Amino acid sequence: MIELLAPAGDLEKLKIALMYGADAVFIGGQQFSLRARASNFTLDDLLEATTFAHQRNKKVYVTTNIIPHHEDMHDLIEYLKALEGCHVDAIISASPYIIDMALAHTHLEVHLSTQQSTTNAKTVNYWYARGVKRIVLARELDKHHIRLIRSQTEADLEVFIHGGMCMSFSGRCSLSNNMTDRDANRGGCAHSCRWNYDLMDGETKVSDTAFSMSSKDLEALEQIPHLIDSGVSSLKIEGRMKSLHYIATVVATYRRLIDDYMKHHQILDFTPYMKELEKAENRLASHGYLEGLPGVEQQLYNMRSERPTQLFIGLVMDYDEQTGLATIEQRNHFTEGETVEIFHPSGLVEPFIIQGLMDETYQPLDVARHPKQILKIKVPFHVEPYAMLRKR
């Protein structure tokens, strides 16, 4: 069975990802992780995370994927042993030294990060022979090369299917470091490629149109059947710093697509899945390298493409079966009498009309104005904690 692997920037996002259909999550600890600005997990958080996941027969992988400098190596072995003590299922690493220390001093399963730019079977087999169980392939491979590599190795292969794409080869960029002194390879990327730049000839602008160097995000819905048939082990979504709603929507959509394909062995129409992904706070997307060398249409040269939505209006905290009242943590504006929908962790979507809107002291309200306010609303069917309230 192929694995759907999702990002999680904190414990709440981890629970959302697993409840909405991920088989495993990847998270960052407080050391050696490439997302310094994410809400990285303490060791206590990690233990809670693995307990939550293992109770549901799911897995937790921890990123130790920085390209370390000398001063970054302090307490490495102790940290790796602490991860082992938290029962993490694997670490994801790019540094040969970190990999060697994990294999020598712990029983941790090791996955090779995409930062190693693995693009051929001989390199896959080299790392596999050293004890690395899974290789996260470079994002510069097309689907046919992925199938070829799969046929020539016994290692597990992991492939990115959704999320941000770096304009540099396998994310090994120095632009942020040079321009802001924030090292992308040590967790500090400032996304300098997404800034607007002027093309200059000395002191003179060559063009009045500013440009950026960013690529569109990856969206591999139509490539999923090929990747499944190729025999890859894991399909990976990127985005540890994304919102709860984004993670739930993206994970549930790919979960449904994978399950539909495994059941029917074909997908005749990708439109329903595409429409569902559009409900997430997403940038413009393309298939990246999966269909071959990207062209101009895969790039963002002269615009930013963030498309924030206000569809996500509340998170279900509790539901009283006797009264039919759901306790909601509000996220965006909505009103009494408005038609909305519940997005269940199963992926099911059910519409209803907001009726009986109250604050947590049961005082009637006409409108929900305040993000994070605790509200009560009538819901005419059962809802579980972590279901999401969305505008239609």
C-alpha positions in Angstrom: 0.0 0.0 0.0 1.4 3.4 -1.0 2.0 5.9 1.8 0.6 9.4 1.9 3.1 11.6 3.8 2.0 15.0 5.1 3.7 18.0 6.8 3.0 19.1 10.3 4.4 22.3 11.9 2.9 21.7 15.3 0.9 19.1 17.3 -2.5 20.5 16.2 -1.4 20.3 12.5 -0.1 16.8 13.1 -3.4 15.6 14.4 -5.3 17.2 11.6 -3.0 15.6 9.0 -3.4 12.1 10.4 -7.1 12.5 11.0 -7.7 13.7 7.5 -6.0 10.8 5.8 -2.2 10.9 6.0 -0.4 7.6 6.7 2.6 9.4 8.1 3.8 12.9 8.9 7.2 14.6 8.8 8.0 17.2 11.5 10.9 19.2 12.7 12.6 19.0 16.1 14.3 22.0 17.7 17.7 21.0 16.3 19.0 20.2 12.8 15.8 21.1 11.0 15.4 23.1 7.8 12.3 25.0 9.0 13.7 27.3 11.7 10.6 29.5 11.7 8.1 26.6 12.1 6.7 25.7 15.5 9.3 22.9 15.9 8.6 20.1 18.3 10.2 19.8 21.7 11.0 16.2 22.9 7.9 16.2 25.0 5.9 17.2 21.9 7.6 14.4 19.9 6.6 11.8 22.4 3.0 13.0 22.4 3.1 13.0 18.6 4.4 9.5 18.2 1.9 8.2 20.8 -1.0 9.8 19.0 0.2 8.5 15.6 1.1 4.9 16.8 -2.3 4.5 18.4 -3.7 5.0 14.9 -1.1 2.7 13.2 0.5 5.7 11.6 4.1 7.0 11.5 6.2 10.1 12.5 9.4 11.1 10.7 11.7 13.8 12.1 13.7 16.1 9.8 17.4 16.4 10.7 18.1 17.7 7.2 20.2 20.9 7.6 23.6 21.1 5.8 25.5 21.6 9.1 28.4 23.9 9.8 30.9 23.0 12.5 29.0 24.9 15.3 25.8 23.0 14.4 27.1 19.6 15.4 26.9 20.1 19.2 25.1 17.3 21.0 24.2 15.5 17.8 24.5 11.9 19.1 22.6 12.8 22.3 19.8 14.4 20.2 19.6 11.4 17.9 19.3 9.1 20.9 16.6 11.3 22.3 14.7 11.0 19.1 15.0 7.2 19.4 13.7 7.4 22.9 10.7 9.3 21.6 9.9 6.3 19.3 10.1 8.3 16.0 9.8 6.0 13.0 12.6 7.5 11.0 14.8 10.6 10.5 15.2 12.5 7.2 18.8 13.6 6.7 21.1 15.1 4.1 24.4 15.2 5.9 26.5 12.0 5.5 27.9 12.6 9.0 24.4 12.8 10.6 23.4 9.7 8.7 26.6 7.8 9.8 26.1 8.9 13.5 22.4 7.8 13.4 23.3 4.4 11.9 26.3 3.9 14.3 24.7 5.0 17.6 21.0 4.3 17.3 18.5 1.9 15.7 16.7 4.8 13.9 15.5 4.2 10.4 17.2 6.8 8.1 15.7 8.4 5.0 17.8 10.4 2.6 16.6 14.0 2.1 15.9 15.5 -1.3 18.7 17.9 -0.4 21.1 15.2 -1.6 19.8 15.6 -5.2 19.5 11.9 -5.9 18.6 11.5 -9.6 19.8 8.0 -10.6 19.6 4.4 -9.5 23.4 4.0 -8.8 23.3 6.8 -6.2 20.1 5.3 -4.7 21.9 1.9 -4.4 25.0 3.5 -2.9 23.0 5.0 0.0 20.9 1.9 0.4 24.0 -0.2 0.8 25.2 2.2 3.5 22.0 1.5 5.5 19.6 4.2 4.3 16.2 2.6 3.9 14.4 5.2 1.9 15.5 7.8 -0.7 13.6 11.0 -1.1 14.2 11.6 -4.8 15.2 14.9 -6.3 12.3 17.0 -7.6 14.1 17.4 -10.9 13.1 13.9 -12.1 10.2 13.3 -14.4 7.8 10.4 -13.9 9.5 8.1 -16.5 12.9 8.4 -14.8 11.3 7.7 -11.5 9.9 4.5 -12.9 13.3 3.6 -14.3 15.0 4.1 -10.9 12.3 2.0 -9.2 13.1 -0.9 -11.6 16.8 -0.8 -10.6 16.8 -0.6 -6.8 15.4 -2.3 -3.7 15.3 0.9 -1.7 12.0 2.6 -0.8 11.5 5.7 -2.9 9.7 8.8 -1.9 8.4 11.4 -4.3 7.1 15.0 -3.8 3.6 15.5 -5.2 2.4 18.8 -3.8 3.7 22.1 -2.4 6.3 24.7 -2.8 9.1 24.3 -5.3 12.5 25.9 -4.9 14.0 27.7 -7.9 17.4 26.2 -7.1 18.4 22.6 -7.7 16.9 20.4 -5.0 16.5 23.4 -2.7 20.3 24.1 -2.3 20.0 27.8 -2.7 22.4 30.5 -1.5 20.4 33.5 -2.6 18.8 34.1 0.8 22.1 33.7 2.6 23.8 36.2 0.4 21.1 38.8 0.5 19.8 38.5 4.0 22.3 36.4 5.9 19.6 33.8 6.4 20.9 30.4 5.3 18.3 28.4 3.5 20.4 25.2 4.0 20.3 25.8 7.8 16.6 26.6 8.1 16.4 30.3 7.5 15.2 30.8 3.9 13.8 34.3 3.3 12.2 33.3 0.0 14.3 35.9 -1.8 13.4 34.3 -5.2 9.8 35.5 -4.7 10.8 39.2 -4.3 10.5 41.6 -7.2 13.7 42.6 -9.0 14.6 45.2 -11.6 16.9 44.3 -14.5 19.6 47.0 -14.6 22.3 48.1 -17.1 24.5 50.1 -14.8 22.2 52.7 -13.3 19.5 52.3 -16.0 16.5 50.1 -15.8 16.4 47.8 -18.9 12.6 47.2 -18.3 9.8 48.9 -16.4 8.5 45.4 -15.5 9.8 43.9 -12.3 10.4 40.1 -12.2 10.8 37.3 -9.8 12.6 34.0 -10.0 10.0 31.7 -8.3 8.4 28.6 -9.8 4.8 27.7 -9.4 3.9 25.2 -6.7 3.8 21.5 -7.4 0.4 19.8 -7.9 0.7 16.2 -9.2 -3.0 15.1 -9.2 -2.8 13.8 -12.7 0.5 12.0 -12.2 -0.6 10.0 -9.1 -1.8 6.9 -11.0 1.6 6.7 -12.9 3.5 7.1 -9.6 1.4 4.4 -7.9 1.9 2.0 -10.8 5.6 2.8 -10.8 5.9 1.3 -7.3 7.1 4.2 -5.3 6.7 3.8 -1.6 5.6 7.3 -0.5 3.9 10.4 -1.9 5.0 13.5 -0.1 3.1 16.8 0.5 5.2 19.8 1.4 4.2 22.6 3.7 5.0 22.5 7.4 4.2 26.2 7.7 0.8 26.0 6.0 -2.5 26.5 7.8 -4.8 23.8 9.3 -7.3 24.2 6.5 -4.6 23.9 3.8 -3.3 20.7 5.3 -6.7 19.2 5.9 -7.9 20.0 2.4 -4.8 18.9 0.5 -4.4 15.7 2.5 -8.0 14.7 2.2 -8.0 15.4 -1.5 -5.0 13.2 -2.2 -6.3 10.6 0.2 -9.5 10.3 -1.8 -7.7 10.3 -5.2 -5.3 7.5 -4.0 -8.2 5.4 -2.6 -10.3 5.9 -5.7 -7.5 4.9 -8.0 -6.6 1.8 -5.9 -10.3 0.8 -5.9 -11.1 1.4 -9.6 -7.7 1.3 -11.3 -8.5 4.4 -13.3 -9.4 8.1 -12.8 -11.7 9.3 -15.6 -12.0 12.9 -14.4 -9.6 14.8 -12.2 -11.8 17.9 -12.1 -13.5 17.1 -8.7 -10.1 16.8 -7.0 -8.8 19.9 -8.6 -11.8 21.9 -7.5 -11.4 20.7 -3.9 -7.7 21.7 -3.9 -8.8 25.2 -5.0 -10.4 25.6 -1.6 -7.0 25.6 0.0 -4.9 28.8 0.4 -2.8 27.9 -2.5 -0.4 29.5 -5.0 -0.6 28.9 -8.7 0.5 25.3 -9.4 1.8 23.1 -12.1 3.2 19.6 -12.5 6.8 20.7 -12.0 9.4 18.3 -13.6 7.1 15.3 -13.5 6.1 15.7 -17.2 9.6 16.7 -18.3 11.7 19.8 -18.3 9.5 22.7 -17.1 8.8 25.6 -19.5 7.9 29.2 -19.1 4.3 28.3 -18.0 5.7 26.6 -14.9 7.4 29.8 -13.7 6.3 33.0 -11.9 8.4 35.7 -13.5 6.4 38.9 -13.0 3.7 38.2 -10.4 3.0 36.8 -7.0 0.3 34.2 -7.0 -0.9 33.8 -3.4 -4.6 33.3 -3.4 -5.7 33.5 0.3 -9.3 32.4 0.9 -11.7 33.0 3.7 -13.5 29.7 3.2 -12.3 28.3 6.5 -14.6 29.9 9.1 -14.4 27.5 12.1 -12.9 24.5 13.8 -15.2 22.0 15.6 -14.2 21.5 19.2 -17.1 19.4 20.5 -20.6 18.3 19.6 -23.5 17.6 22.0 -25.6 14.8 20.6 -28.6 15.6 22.8 -28.9 19.3 22.0 -27.3 19.2 18.5 -25.0 22.1 19.5 -21.5 22.2 18.1 -18.8 24.2 19.9 -16.8 26.1 17.3 -13.6 28.0 17.4 -14.2 30.8 14.9 -11.6 31.6 12.2 -13.3 33.9 9.7 -16.5 36.1 9.5 -19.9 34.4 9.0 -23.5 35.2 9.8 -26.7 33.7 11.1 -28.7 32.2 8.2 -25.7 31.7 6.0 -25.4 28.4 4.1 -22.1 26.7 5.0 -20.7 23.2 5.0 -19.0 20.8 7.4 -15.8 19.3 6.0 -15.4 16.0 7.9 -12.0 14.3 8.6 -13.3 11.5 6.4 -13.5 13.9 3.4 -17.3 14.0 3.5 -18.8 17.5 2.9 -22.3 18.2 4.3 -24.1 21.6 3.8 -26.4 23.2 6.3 -27.7 26.6 7.3 -26.3 28.5 10.3 -29.1 28.6 12.9 -29.0 29.3 16.6 -25.7 31.1 16.6 -24.6 31.9 20.2 -21.5 32.8 22.1 -20.1 30.5 24.7 -22.4 31.9 27.3 -25.4 31.0 25.1 -26.1 34.7 24.2 -27.6 34.9 20.7 -25.5 36.5 17.9 -26.3 37.7 14.4 -22.8 37.6 13.2 -19.4 36.0 14.2 -16.8 38.7 14.0 -13.9 37.8 16.2 -11.3 35.1 15.2 -10.7 32.5 17.9 -14.0 33.3 19.6 -15.7 30.2 21.0 -19.3 29.9 19.6 -22.2 27.5 19.7 -24.2 26.6 16.6 -27.0 24.1 15.7 -25.7 21.4 13.4 -28.4 18.9 12.2 -26.0 15.9 12.0 -23.2 14.4 13.9 -19.8 16.1 13.7 -16.5 15.1 15.2 -13.8 17.2 16.8 -11.4 18.7 14.2 -14.1 18.8 11.5 -14.0 22.2 9.7 -16.7 24.7 9.1 -16.4 26.3 5.6 -18.2 28.7 3.4 -19.7 27.3 0.2 
